[in-house]
Amino acid sequence: MSARSSDIPARVARELSLPLSGVKGALELFDEGATLPFVARYRKEATGGLDDLQLRDVRDRAAYLTELEKRRAAILGSLEERDLLTPPLRAGILAADTRQELEDLYLPWRPRRRTRATMAIERGLEPLARQLRDGGQDDARIRRSAERFVDLRREVPDVEAALRGARDILAQEVAEDPALRRSVRRLVRAEGFVASSLARGKADHPGAARFRDYHDHREPLRSIPSHRMLAIRRGEAEGVLSWTIEGPADRILRQVERTVAEGRAAREQLREVARDATTRLLMPSISKEIAAELKERADAEAIRVFGENLEQLLLQPPAGRLSVLGLDPGFRSGVKIAMVSDTGAVLATSTLHLHREEAFRRGLLDLVERHAPELIAIGNGTGSRETEAAVRRALEEGRGSRGTGGPGSSLPAIVTVSEAGASVYSASEVARQELPEMDVSLRGAVSIARRVQDPLAELVKIDPRSIGVGQYQHDVDQTGLRLRLDETVERCVNRVGVEVNTASPALLAHVAGIGPALARNIVAFRDARGGIGTRRELLEVPRLGARAFEQAAGFLRVRESGNPLDGSAVHPERYALVETMARDAGLSVRELVGNEAALERLEANLETYVSAEIGLPTLRDILDELRRPGRDPRDAFELPSFRDDVREPSDLSPGMRLQGVVTNVVAFGAFVDIGVHQDGLVHVSQLADRYVKDPTEVVRVGQRVEVRVLEVDLERNRIALTMKSARR
């Protein structure tokens, strides 16, 4: 390990303002193969109690610095191999703190394709370039010196060709000067603009209207928000927009001229070098770099927002063990219906058509009377409000004529559910394995019903990019997006915990240390045995070794086990400690669980259980878990409500007050479902009576909010909403 590599933990700790001991402990655990959820939950002593977000930052920053050191070593090796590594160059490379600095230093020495400068060198013009650069000769004398380099055999037919070649050599040197590049880059970042316009000949393009805000747009690149940068790039990808980075051209040229010509005699020739270096080489190169930076910055912000929204969506309150009738609305192909038991088993399916009102009523009432669902879940897509109205009419008529769901029963509650991703699930391999005999069109109704019972358990079966809680998710770095979303799903799954005897393979696969192959093995094992009785039995699952057990066991629940700790988040490695606590309290472990008085007595003397491996953070976690073993961290389920008189955007009018549910949070605001098939937008400036920089400060996906209609644009299908107080 190099000296720089060994300094990575210290640098990470310094940059992130975290304790060095905690950073070192975390990185050692990651190097050993420990998962982030496991380290965050069960190794707090080693990390000093760093939370999962801090641990993620530590891991990612250390990975960046590790790659930086690999690149530094590769550059040094390349230069040494070609005998180009001078002491000053080595010192500069060793001192470089960023990838950009490294690449700037390496740029003049990088193996390259033929350029105008390399061709001029091949023609023997490098000595002339040196004379011009050294500055001892004025323009007239340089022209006379150039006469000696005229050589038809070398394709230098005249003095102008010789001078042009010499200028090409110097222009490339100027454009590759590390100090000048840093200076120009800083200037462009500070004072440059992003300028977009309608692409030539695209005025009649079908997508031109969607991007009309950017047909003549100019904005400082230091402050352009990610969503506008992504929108401009989307417009470019669709051929509607063109865009450039504009720098302070005059200031940059003056700076380059000072660097090249100041104090030298051949000012005319050197000013030409400066102009050529700036316009042909330096600015296009810097602009390309900054465009990449803008994309990286916009991608990072979009991925962050997507991850936060996904987490909020996955952690929405579950309805729990209730029987649900799921409806996937549709006009032409009919409403697909699936009756799901309180355990998620499919009891019946049907397809009913809204335009056949009597048949719809009879079919729905038949399902309700036979299965007595406690909830009716309706997807929020096209036909949602019409379907809901038809369901309500049928239930009311049924109750009036003969009762619904048996004597004395009340009508089942109706809830509207986001159906984003349901069609993707329907055609997926997961759905084919779960519902092999079911028509693909009916699987969406099953998904809608199950996602009410447990959003997390159902949504993990769907590619997160298809759930629709991000912005421009198909335009950002897909590798980075996939990693962040997979990590978000893993974080949510492990935070909630998984019942090993009922979880799907898709859910089990996200448990720390498991993965798809082991998840399938667990399901096959439990099916063959008729269930898993204890956590320890997991060690008998094929290919589930001690390491995987260590990482996963605390997040897997076996609620029917004879040991109450198997249904909790207490890790098996701490069972002996809990047994000692129980003996000290004069109780069995089962009697200790939930015994607040006994737990308070233990808490008063908690220091007596501290050891070299177990500190107070872990001990407090254990006591919290013993108070409420296997507790679900998600909020309680509540039914949303929409106005009955508002079903279409045309029903809306400015000033109207509505209840809604936040469906997506983006950098520029929040989208809210108000029950009209088209989400309204609450712009960030309309989220509160105070200034809001980040919408996530105010709203989250799944939150119920009260909004007021500002404007309805039926032509562009846009609804503007506000959450501000009405002006008096």
N, C-alpha and C positions, 0 to 999 in steps of 0.2 A: 504494500500500500504506500503511495506517495505521501509526502508531507501535506500536500494540498488535500488529498483524499481523507487523511486522518483528521483534518480540521473541519470536515463537513458538519459533524454534530454541533461544534461550537458556533459555526457560522449560521446554521439553521436556528439555533437557540437565540443568537444575537438578533438576527433579522426578524424573527417572530416574537421577540420579547418573552421568551419562555425559559424556565429553569433548565440549565444544561443537563442536570442529572436526569430529569424527566425525558428530555429529548434523547439522550443516550440510551436510556432504558427502553423507550419506545422503538428506536431503530434497531436495537439488539433483538427485540422480540419479533419485529417484522423480518429481520434477516433470518431468524429461525423458522419462519413460515407461519407465525401467528397471524390470525385475521384481525382486522380492525375492530369489529364488534366485540370479539373476545378480549382484546387488549383493553378496550375502553371500559368494559364491564367488570372483568375479573382480574386485571393486573394493575389496579390503581396505585399500589405501593411502588411498583417499578416505574411508573410514569409520573408520579407526583399528582395523580388525579386529573391528568389531561382528559378533556372530553373528546367525543368522537370527531368533532369538527376540527379541533386543534390537532388531533392525531393525524387526520387526513392532510392537513397543511404541512405537518412535519414530514410525513411520508412523501408527499408530492415535491416539496422543496428539496429534500434530500435526493430524490430521484433526478431532479433537474441538475443539481450540482454534481452528481455522479456522472451524468452524461456530459456535463461541461468538462470534467476532468478527463474523460475518455477522449473527447474531441481535442483537448489540449495535447494529450499524449500522442494522438494521431498526427497532429500538425507538426509537433517537434520531430517525430519519427520521419515524416515525409521530407522535412527540410534537411535533417541530418543525412538522410539517404542520398540527397542530391547535392550535398556539400554546400548548402546555402545558409546554414544557421550561424550567424555572427553573434558575438556576445551581446551587443545591444538588442538584437532581434530576440534572442533567447530571453533576456531580461524582460522585454516588453510582453512577450507571450506568457511568461510565468506570472506577471503582475496583472494580466487581464482578468477582470472580475465578471464579465458577461460574455455570452456567445457572440454578441455583436462586436465587441472589442477584439475578440480572437479572430473573427472573420475579416475585420478591417486590416489587422496586421498581416494576415495570411494572403490577402487579396493580390498584392503585387507578385507573389511567388507561386500562386496557384497554377497548376498545369491548365493551359487554356487552348482553345481553338485559335486559328490564325486571325489576327486583327490587323487593322491598318498600321498599328505601331509595330507589330512583329514583322510585317512585310517590309516596312521601312528599314528595320534593323537588318533584315536579310539582304537588303540592297546596299548595305554599307553606310547608312546615314546616321548611325549612332554618334560618331565623333562630331558631326555637324550639330546634332541636337545638344551635345555637351557644351560646345562653344556658345550656342544660343542660350543655354541655361545658365552658364557661368556669368554671363552678363558683361563681359569685358569689351565686347564689340557693339558698336551701334548698328542701326539697320543697314546703312550703306556698306559697312565693312563685312557684315554677315552675308550680304548678297554676293560680295566678291569672294568670300570664303566658299560659298555654295557652288561657285563655278567649278571648283576642283572635284566636286562630287558628281558632276554630270557624266553619265556613262550609259550609253545605249544598251550595252550588253546586260546591264543591271536594271534596265527599264527605268532609268532616270534621264529623260530626254533633254531637260533644260533646268535652268536655275529654279524656276517656280516649282517644278516637281521635287527638286531636292529640298527646298524650304518647306514645302507641304509635308514631305515625309518626316523632316526633323520636327515640325510642329506636331505631327501625329504622335511621335514618340513622347514628346513632353506632355501633350494633352492626356495621354494615358497615365503617365506618372502623376500628374496633378490630380486626376480623378481618383487615383488609388491611394493618395496620401492619407494615412489614418487620421491625423490631427485635423486636416481640412474636412474630411468626411464627417467627423464628429461635430465640428462646428456648424457645417451646413445642415446636418441632420437636426441639430438642436434648433436652428433658426426656422426650418420648415415646420417642425413640430409646434413651435411657439406661435408662428405667425402665418402658417399655411392654411389653405381652405380646401374643402371638398366641393367641387363644382359639378353638378349634373345637369343634363339637358336631354330633351327628346332626341332620340337618334334620327339621323337624316332619313327622310322618306317614310317615317313611322307614324305620321299624324293619324292615319286611318287604321292603324294596327288595332285589333280587337282589345288588346290589353292596355292601350294608351291611356284610357280614362282612369284605370286603377292607379296609375302612377303620375297623375297630372300634378300632384303636389311637388313632383321632382322634375318637371319639364324645364324649369329655369330656377334651379336651387343652388344656393351657395352658403356654406356654413363653415365656421372655424373647425379644423380637424381636431384641435385639442379638446373640444367640447361636444362634438357631434355624438348623440346617443346611439347606443348599439342598434336599436330598432330602426332608426333612419338609415344607418349604414347598411344594414341587412336588406332593407327595402330597396335601396339604390342598387345593391349588388343583384338582388332578385330581378329588378327591372333590366339590368344589363344582361343577365343570363337569358331573359326572355326576348332580348333583341329590341326592347323598347327604349332603353336609356343608354346614354354614354356618359362617362364621368372621368374626371381627372383630379389630380392633386396640384393645386396652384401654390407655388412658393413666392416669397417676396423677391422676384426675379432680379430687380435692380440691385438690391442690397447684396444678394448672393454673388452676382457678377462682380460688383465692386470689391467684395471680399476676396474672390478668386484672383482678380486682377492685382490686388495688393500683394497677395501671396506669390504670384508669378512674376510680376513686372517691377514692383517697387525696388528702386535702387539699381536697376539694370539699364543698360544703354539701349538695347534693341527693343524699345517700347512698342513699336508698331507690330513687330512679329510676336512679341510676348502677349500683347493684348488679344491678338488673334488666337493664340494658344488658349488664353483664358476663356474667350467666348466659345471656342470649340469644345474645350474640356467641360464647360458648364452645360451647354445646351445639348451636346451629343452624348456625353458620357455621364457626367456627375448627376445632373438632375433626373434623367430617366432612371438611373440606378437607385438614387435616394427615394424617388417617388415609388418605385417598385417595392423597396424595403418598407416604406411607411404604409403603403397599401396593404402589405402583408401584416403589419402591426395592427392596422385598423381592423382587418378581418379577424385577427387573433383576439383582439380586445372585444369586438362585437360577439364573436363566437363564445368567448368565456362568459360574457354577461348573459347571453341567451341561454347557455347551458346551465348557468347558475339559477336563472329564473325558472327554467324548465324543471330542474331538480327540486327546487323549493315547492313549486306547484304540485309536482308528482308526489312529494312527501305528504303534503296536506291532503291530497286526494286519497292516497292510500290509507291515511290515518283517519278518514272520515268515520263518524260513529257507526257501528254496526247495529242493525236491528236485532241481531242475535237469533236465537232458536225460535223463529216464527215461521209458520207456513205461509208461502207467498205464491200468488198468481201473477206471473210475469207476462206482460203484453208488449210485443214489438209492433208498433203501429205501421200501417201501410194502406194505401188506397187501392191501387191496381191489383196487387198480389194478396191483399187481405191482411188482417191483423193476426199475427202469429202469437199463439198463447201456450204457455207451459205452466203446469201446476207443480210446484216444488214443495216437498215436505220440510219440516223444521230442521232436518239434517241435510237438506240439499238434494235428496233423491227425487228424481222426476216421476211423478205419479200419473200425469196425463198431458196430452198435447192436443191442440186443435188449431184450425184456421177459420176465422170468421170474417165476413165482409161488412163494412160499415153501411154500404148502400142497401144491403138486405137487412133492414132494421129489425124485423120480427125474428128472422133467423139468428141475427146477432144476439138479440135479447134472450131468446130461448137457450142458445148455446152457452152463453155466459152464465145464465142462472143455473143451468144444469151443472156446470163445473163448480160453481159456488156452493150449491146445495149438496153436491156429492163430497166435496173436499173441505168445505168450511175454511177458506183461507183467512188468515188474520190480517194480511196485507195484500193489496193489489198494487203492483209496481208497473208503471207505464213508461216506456222509453220516450225520451223527449225529442225525437226526430219528427219528420214530416207526418202530419196526421195526429200528433200527440193530443192536442186539445180537443179535436173532434172525437178521438177515441175515449178520452176522459169523460167528455159530455155524454157519449153513448153509454159508457159504463155506469155513470151516475143515474141516468134515466132508467136503465135496466134494473139497477139495484132498488131504486125507489119504487118502481112499478112492481117488482117482485115482492118487496116487503108489503106493499099495499094489498097484493092479491093473495099471497099464501105464506109470507114470511121468507126470510133468507138465512140459510145456514143453520136451520133447526130452531125449535121453540125457544123463545126468550133471547135469542142471540142478536147482537147488534150488527150493523153493516160493517164490513171490513174497511179499514182505513185505506185511502188511496194516496200513493206517493208517486211523484214524477222523478224519473231516474235518468241520469246521463247515459245515453247508449253509445257514447264514443268508444270505438274499438270493438263493439259487439259483432259487427260483420266480419272483422278481421279474425276474431276468435272463432266464429262459426266455421270458417274455411281452414282453420289451422290444424296442424297435426295433433296438438293437445286436445282439441275438440273431437277429432276423429277417434282418438283413443278413449276419451271419456264417454262419448255418445256415438258409438260406431253405427248403430242401427237407425239413428235419427236423421231425418232430412236436414240438409245444411241450413235451410231457411228457418227451421224451428229452433236451432241451437242458440240463436241470438236471444230468443225469449227466455231460455233457460239461464243464459248469462245475466240478463236483466234482473231476473228474480233472485239469483244467487248473490249478485253484487249488493243488493239491499241487505241480505242477511249478514254478509261479511265482505265489504268492499276490498279489503286487502287480499283475502284468500282468492277472490275471483279475478281481480285486476292483474295479479302477478302472472296470469296465464297469457296476457296480451303484451305484445311488443310495446313498451312505454311510448315510443314515438307515434303510435297510432291512437293514443288516448286523447290527444288534442289539448294539452295544457301548457304548451310552449309557444314560442314565436319563431317562425322561420326555421323549424327544426330540421327540415330537409336541406337547408342551405348551409348549416354550420358543419364544423369538423365532425364527421360521423363517428370516428374512433373515440374522440373525446366525449361526445354525447353518449355513446353506448356505455363507456366506462362510468360516467357520472350517474346515468340512470340505473345501471345495474347496481351500483354502490348504494344509491338511494333506496332501491327496492330491498336490498340486503339489510340496510339500516332499519327500515320500517319493520320488516319481518322479524328481525332479531329483537327489536324493541318490544314488540307485542308478544312474541313467543308462539310456538307452534305445537298443537296437539298431535303427537306422533301417530295416533291410531286413526285419525280422520283426515289428516292433511293430504292434499293432492301432491303428486310428484313435483308439479310446478312450484308449489309453495315450499316443500321440503328442500328443493334445490337451492333456495336462497338462504338457507340456514348456514351460519358460519361453519366452514369446514366440510360441507356436504357436497354440493354440486349435483348435476343431473344424473350421473351414473350411480352414485351412492343413494340418491333419492329413489331411483327405480329399485335398487336392491332392498331398501327399507320397506317399500310398499310390497314387493314380492315376499319378503320375509314375514311381514305382519299378516298378509293374506294367507300364507301357508300355515302360520301358527294360530290363526284366528284372533290375532291381536298381540300387542306387545305389553307385557305385564309390568315391567320395571325398566328404569333407565339402563341398568346393568345389562339387560338382555340385548341392548343395541350393540354390545361388543361381539355378539354372535352373528351380526349381519355380515355377509360376505364382503370383504375388502374394507370394512369399517374398522380401522385399527385404533390403537391407543391415541395417536395424535389427532385423528379426526374426532374421536370421542371427546377428547379434552376440549377441542374448539366448539363442538356442537352441543354437548350434553346440557349445558345450562340454559340453552334456548329451546330445547325440546321438552315438552310436557307429557307426562303419563298420568293423567288425572285419576284413573281408576286403580292406580298402584296402591299396594298396602302401605307403602311409605309415603306420608303426606309431602315430603320434600320433593318427591318425583314430579309433583304437579306445580312446583314453584320454580323461581329463578335462582334458588340456591344451587350452586354447582356441587356435583357429587364429591369433589375434592374437599369440600367443607362440611360434609355430613358428619364426620367424626367430631368436629368442633361444635356443631349444633347439638349432638348427642351429649357432649360434655356440658354444654349450657343447660340442657334439660335436666341432667343428673344434679347439677348444682342447684337447680330450682326445685328439686324433689318431684319432678314430673317426667312423664314420657314425652317423646318428641311430639306425638299427636296431641297431647294435652297442652304442650307449650305453644303450638301454633294457634294464633289468634287470641292468646291469653294476655290481654293488655297489662294487667297488674304484674304478672310474672316478667313480662318483657321490660316493663319500666324498672323493675328491680335490677334486672340484668344490665340495663342501660346505665344505671347509676354506677355500676362497677365494671364498665366495659373495658377499661384499661388493663384489667387482670387477664384478659384474653389476647392481648397484643403479644406478638412473637416476631421473630426475624422475618417470617414470610407474610404474616397477617397483621395489617395495621388498622387504625380506626376507620378509614374509609370503607374497607371491606366489611368490617364488623357492623357498621351502621347500615350498610346495604342489606346485610343478612337480617338484622332486626326489622328493618322496614318490610322485607319480604315475609318474615314470619308473622307480621301483623296482618298482612293481606296477601296470602300466598297466591301466585299466579294471576295477580290483578291485571286487568286490561287498562293500559294507559289512555285509551281513546275515550272521548266524551260520550255522554249518553245520547241515544238516538232521539231525534225530534222530527215530526212531520212538517215539511214546508207547506206553504199555502199560496195560491195565486188567485187573482180576482177572476170571478166567473164571467164578468162582462168584457174581459180583455183576452182575445184569442189570436188576433192577427195584428201586425204592425199598423194596419189602417185603423184599428180600434184605439190607438194611442193618440194623445193630444198633449201639447206642452202644458206643464203644470201638474199633470196627473201624478198622484202618489201611488207607489206600488211596492209590494214585497218582492224580493228576488233572492236568488242564490248565486254566489260568485262561482263562475265556472273556470275562469282563467285569469291569472295575474301576469301582466307583462310590464316592461319598463315604462310604458307610457300610460298605464292605468289598469283598469280591471273590467273584464267582461262579466255581465250579469244576466242570468236567465230570468226573464220576467213572464215567461209563459206564452210567448208569441212566435216560437220557432226560430227567432233570430235574437241572439244575445245583444243587449245594449252595451255601449261602452261608457264607463265612467272614467273620463280622462284624469290623469294624475292631478291636474289643477282643480278637479271637482270632487276629490275624495274626502276633503275635510275643510273646515273653516280656517284652518291654519295651513302654512306651507308644508307640502309633503315632497320630500326628495325621492324616496323609495316607496312605491305602493305597498310593498310587503310590511311597511310600518303600520298600515291601517287595515288591510284586508288580507284574507287568505282563501284559498279554494275551499268551497263547501260552506262558507260563512253565509248566514242569512242577514240580509241588509235591507234597509228601506231606502228607496230611490225616488227621485222626481224626474219626470221627462222634460228634457230641454228642447230637443228637436227630433223630428222624424223625417228622414230623407228616403222616401219610398223608391225613388229612381235608383239610388245606389244601395238600397236596402241597409241603411245605417240608422241606428237609434242612439242619440246622445242623451246620457243620463247624468244626474248629479246626486251626490250624497251631502252636499252643503245644506245648511239651514236656509229656509226660504227667507228672503229679505222682507222685512216688515215695512 
